[in-house]
Amino acid sequence: MDESANDAPEAMGTGTRCGVVAVLGAPNAGKSTLVNSLVGQKVAITSPKAQTTRARLLGIALAENAAGEPTQIVLADTPGIFAPRRRLDRAMVNAAWEGADEADAILLVVDPIKQRRHELMPLIETLAQRPERRILVINKVDASKKEALLVLAQDLDAQAKFDEIFFVSALTGDGVGELKAHLASLMPEGPWLYPEDQVSDASQRLLAAEITREQLYLQLREELPYDSAIRPEAYVERPDGSVEIRQQIVLGRDSQKPIVLGKGGARIKAIGEASREELSKLLGQKVHLFLHVKVQENWAEDKELYEVLGLDWVK
């Protein structure tokens, strides 16, 4: 994945379309899974843990509109919007709303099973006052009854007057093609912002850290509290075409370290192996991944780590 958009092809100016779509929702609504499905490959990490996405990340999807014009849809995958308490929470919520600024459309993704109404309703009230085109996306239709979905859609539409409503399953892909085609029809005429082969704005260094964080969540689930982060330390291309990646797993308490390490180091080894395998597929090259654990109390107050995570330092 390229680290900048400076090499976007100049030829993509005439007869092309490009726009930005912000993907918002309460935590764990399936936003990242939907972005991955729209792009057609993995660009954002997912897990059953709420608030998995921390910084705003762009996924870049390609399509043709009804007129056959090549279209680039820049999807801003944002952290779930919730009532912030800590500095990290406030930075994440700020990143989410920044993703909506100047968007050509806003997707509100809703989980009909775990609706999280205490977070969803304030979000809908704010959206109702915004000028952008609003699209309601009811997710997880593969696990919900049709009648309940229709009732929920009518209820939410009555409060925010959405321009369109779509029913999808980001996991199975049901309805995603129709949503993508509609988004392509909304994008304004203009040059592409990114090269044709770029699917994300995330650097390979940050992507590698996110993949490890995903495995940390997937393998430990409720054993490990949310109080953890991955600090990239080195990303070096070797002469043989492989890449050497070194990362630090940052924990907030000493009691968490044995959980991550596991008996005889078995857990951290399993996390490393799973991350290495996925990264090799995504990067298309052999990966040498080295992990180590550091306990840093109040790491969420570390300004330097916010810069690494792509978050603004907020008071």
C-alpha positions in Angstrom: 0.0 0.0 0.0 1.4 3.4 -0.9 2.0 6.0 1.8 0.9 9.0 -0.1 -1.4 10.2 -2.8 1.2 12.2 -4.7 1.5 9.8 -7.5 -2.2 9.8 -8.5 -2.4 9.6 -12.3 -2.9 12.9 -14.1 -4.9 11.2 -16.8 -7.7 10.5 -14.4 -9.2 14.0 -14.8 -11.6 13.8 -17.7 -14.6 11.6 -17.4 -13.7 10.4 -13.9 -15.5 10.9 -10.6 -14.3 10.9 -7.1 -15.8 11.7 -3.7 -15.6 11.1 0.0 -18.0 9.0 2.1 -17.8 9.1 5.9 -18.8 5.9 7.6 -20.2 6.6 11.1 -22.0 4.6 13.8 -22.0 3.5 17.4 -19.1 1.2 18.4 -19.2 -2.3 17.0 -21.9 -1.6 14.4 -19.7 -3.2 11.6 -18.3 -0.1 10.0 -14.8 -1.5 9.4 -16.3 -4.8 8.0 -18.5 -2.7 5.6 -15.5 -0.6 4.5 -13.5 -3.8 3.8 -16.5 -5.3 1.8 -16.9 -2.1 -0.3 -13.2 -1.9 -1.1 -13.0 -5.6 -1.9 -10.2 -6.5 0.5 -9.1 -5.9 4.0 -8.0 -2.3 4.8 -9.4 -2.0 8.4 -9.1 -4.3 11.3 -12.2 -5.9 12.9 -13.0 -7.7 16.2 -15.9 -8.4 18.4 -14.5 -5.8 20.8 -16.2 -2.4 20.8 -14.1 0.6 19.8 -11.6 -1.4 17.8 -11.1 1.4 15.2 -9.2 4.2 16.9 -8.1 6.7 14.2 -9.7 7.8 10.9 -8.6 5.5 8.1 -9.4 5.8 4.4 -10.4 2.8 2.3 -10.4 3.4 -1.4 -13.0 1.6 -3.5 -13.3 1.7 -7.3 -16.5 1.4 -9.3 -18.3 2.5 -12.4 -21.4 4.6 -12.3 -24.4 4.0 -14.4 -22.9 6.0 -17.3 -19.8 3.8 -17.2 -17.6 6.6 -15.7 -14.6 5.3 -13.6 -15.3 6.3 -10.0 -13.2 6.4 -6.9 -15.0 6.3 -3.6 -12.9 7.4 -0.7 -14.4 5.8 2.5 -13.5 7.4 5.8 -13.7 4.5 8.3 -14.1 6.3 11.6 -14.0 5.2 15.3 -17.4 4.5 16.8 -19.0 7.6 18.3 -19.8 7.2 22.0 -19.8 9.4 25.2 -16.0 10.1 25.7 -14.5 10.0 29.2 -10.8 9.7 28.8 -8.4 11.7 26.6 -8.1 8.7 24.2 -11.9 8.6 24.0 -12.1 12.3 23.1 -9.4 11.9 20.4 -11.3 9.0 18.9 -14.6 10.8 18.8 -13.0 13.9 17.3 -11.4 11.7 14.6 -14.9 10.4 13.8 -16.5 13.8 13.3 -13.5 15.0 11.3 -14.1 12.2 9.0 -17.6 13.5 8.3 -16.4 17.1 7.5 -16.7 17.9 3.8 -17.9 14.4 2.9 -20.1 14.0 -0.1 -22.3 11.6 1.9 -22.5 10.1 5.4 -23.3 6.5 6.0 -24.8 5.8 9.4 -24.2 2.1 10.0 -26.6 0.5 12.6 -26.4 -2.9 14.2 -30.1 -3.9 14.6 -29.2 -6.5 17.2 -27.1 -4.5 19.6 -28.5 -1.1 18.8 -26.6 0.7 21.6 -29.5 3.3 21.6 -27.7 5.4 24.3 -25.0 6.1 21.8 -27.0 5.9 18.6 -29.7 8.4 19.4 -27.5 11.4 20.2 -25.6 10.6 17.0 -28.8 10.6 15.0 -29.8 13.9 16.6 -26.6 15.5 15.5 -26.8 14.0 12.0 -30.2 15.5 11.5 -28.7 18.9 11.7 -25.9 18.3 9.3 -26.1 19.4 5.6 -24.4 16.3 4.0 -26.4 13.6 2.2 -27.4 11.0 4.9 -27.7 7.3 4.1 -28.9 4.8 6.7 -27.3 1.4 6.4 -29.0 -1.3 8.5 -26.3 -4.0 8.9 -26.3 -7.7 9.8 -29.5 -8.5 7.9 -28.3 -12.1 7.8 -28.9 -12.4 11.6 -32.1 -10.4 11.9 -35.8 -10.8 11.1 -37.1 -8.7 8.2 -40.1 -7.3 10.1 -37.9 -6.0 12.9 -35.5 -4.4 10.4 -38.3 -2.5 8.7 -39.6 -1.2 12.0 -36.2 0.0 13.1 -35.5 1.7 9.7 -38.8 3.6 9.9 -38.2 4.6 13.5 -34.7 6.0 12.7 -35.8 7.6 9.5 -38.5 9.5 11.3 -35.9 11.2 13.4 -33.2 12.1 10.9 -35.0 12.0 7.5 -32.4 9.9 5.7 -32.0 10.4 1.9 -31.7 6.6 1.3 -32.0 3.4 3.4 -30.0 0.2 2.6 -30.2 -3.2 4.2 -26.9 -5.1 4.0 -24.8 -7.8 5.6 -21.2 -6.5 5.6 -20.1 -10.0 6.6 -21.7 -11.9 3.7 -21.8 -9.1 1.2 -25.6 -9.2 0.8 -26.7 -5.8 -0.4 -23.2 -4.3 -0.5 -23.1 -4.3 -4.3 -26.2 -2.2 -4.5 -24.9 0.2 -1.9 -21.6 0.6 -3.7 -23.3 1.3 -7.0 -25.5 3.9 -5.4 -22.4 5.6 -3.8 -20.7 5.6 -7.2 -23.8 7.5 -8.6 -23.4 10.2 -5.9 -19.7 11.0 -6.5 -19.0 14.3 -8.2 -17.0 14.7 -11.3 -13.3 15.2 -10.7 -9.8 13.6 -10.8 -9.0 10.7 -8.6 -7.2 11.4 -5.3 -5.3 8.2 -5.2 -3.6 5.8 -7.7 -5.7 3.1 -9.2 -3.9 0.3 -7.2 -4.0 2.0 -3.8 -6.7 0.7 -1.4 -5.9 2.6 1.8 -4.1 5.7 3.0 -2.5 3.8 5.9 1.2 3.3 5.7 2.5 -0.3 5.7 4.1 0.4 9.1 0.7 1.4 10.6 -1.1 -1.4 8.8 1.3 -3.9 10.4 0.6 -2.5 13.8 -3.1 -2.6 13.3 -3.0 -6.3 12.2 -1.1 -7.2 15.4 -3.6 -5.2 17.5 -6.4 -7.1 15.8 -4.9 -10.4 16.7 -4.4 -9.2 20.3 -8.1 -8.6 20.5 -9.2 -11.7 18.7 -7.1 -14.1 20.7 -7.5 -12.5 24.2 -11.0 -11.1 23.9 -12.3 -10.3 27.4 -9.1 -11.5 29.0 -7.3 -8.3 28.0 -8.9 -4.9 28.8 -9.2 -2.2 26.2 -6.1 -0.6 27.8 -3.5 -1.7 25.2 -1.8 -0.4 22.1 0.8 -1.4 19.5 3.8 0.9 19.0 5.7 0.4 15.7 9.4 0.4 16.3 11.0 -0.7 13.0 9.9 -1.6 9.4 12.9 -2.5 7.3 12.9 -3.9 3.8 15.6 -6.7 3.6 17.8 -7.2 0.4 16.2 -10.6 -0.1 12.7 -9.0 -0.6 11.4 -9.8 2.8 10.5 -7.3 5.5 11.5 -7.1 9.1 8.9 -5.6 11.5 9.5 -4.9 15.1 6.6 -3.8 17.4 6.0 -3.1 21.0 2.8 -4.3 22.8 2.0 -1.5 25.3 0.0 -2.5 28.3 -1.4 -0.3 31.2 -0.8 -2.7 34.1 1.8 -5.3 35.2 -1.0 -7.8 35.8 -1.8 -7.8 32.0 1.7 -8.9 31.0 1.3 -12.6 31.9 -2.0 -12.7 30.0 -0.3 -11.5 26.8 2.8 -13.6 27.2 0.9 -16.8 28.1 2.5 -19.9 29.6 6.0 -20.2 28.4 5.4 -17.4 25.9 2.8 -19.5 24.0 0.2 -16.7 23.7 2.5 -14.0 22.3 4.0 -16.6 19.9 0.5 -17.4 18.7 -0.3 -13.7 18.2 2.9 -13.2 16.3 2.4 -16.2 14.1 -1.2 -15.2 13.1 -0.1 -11.6 12.5 2.8 -12.7 10.4 0.7 -15.0 8.3 -1.9 -12.3 7.5 0.7 -9.6 6.9 2.5 -11.9 4.4 -0.7 -12.2 2.4 -1.6 -8.5 2.5 2.0 -7.3 1.7 2.8 -10.1 -0.8 6.2 -10.7 0.8 7.8 -12.8 3.5 7.5 -11.1 6.9 9.8 -11.4 9.9 7.8 -10.1 12.9 9.3 -9.5 16.3 7.1 -8.6 19.3 7.9 -7.6 22.9 5.8 -6.3 25.7 6.2 -3.1 27.7 4.1 -2.0 30.7 3.5 1.8 30.6 1.0 3.1 33.1 -1.1 5.9 31.7 0.1 5.2 28.1 -3.1 6.9 27.0 -1.5 10.2 28.2 1.5 9.7 25.9 1.5 12.5 23.3 4.0 10.7 21.1 1.9 7.6 20.9 -1.1 9.6 19.7 1.0 10.8 16.8 1.9 7.1 16.0 -1.8 6.2 16.1 -2.8 9.1 13.9 -4.9 10.8 16.5 -4.9 14.5 17.5 -3.8 15.4 21.0 -6.9 16.8 22.7 -7.3 18.3 26.2 
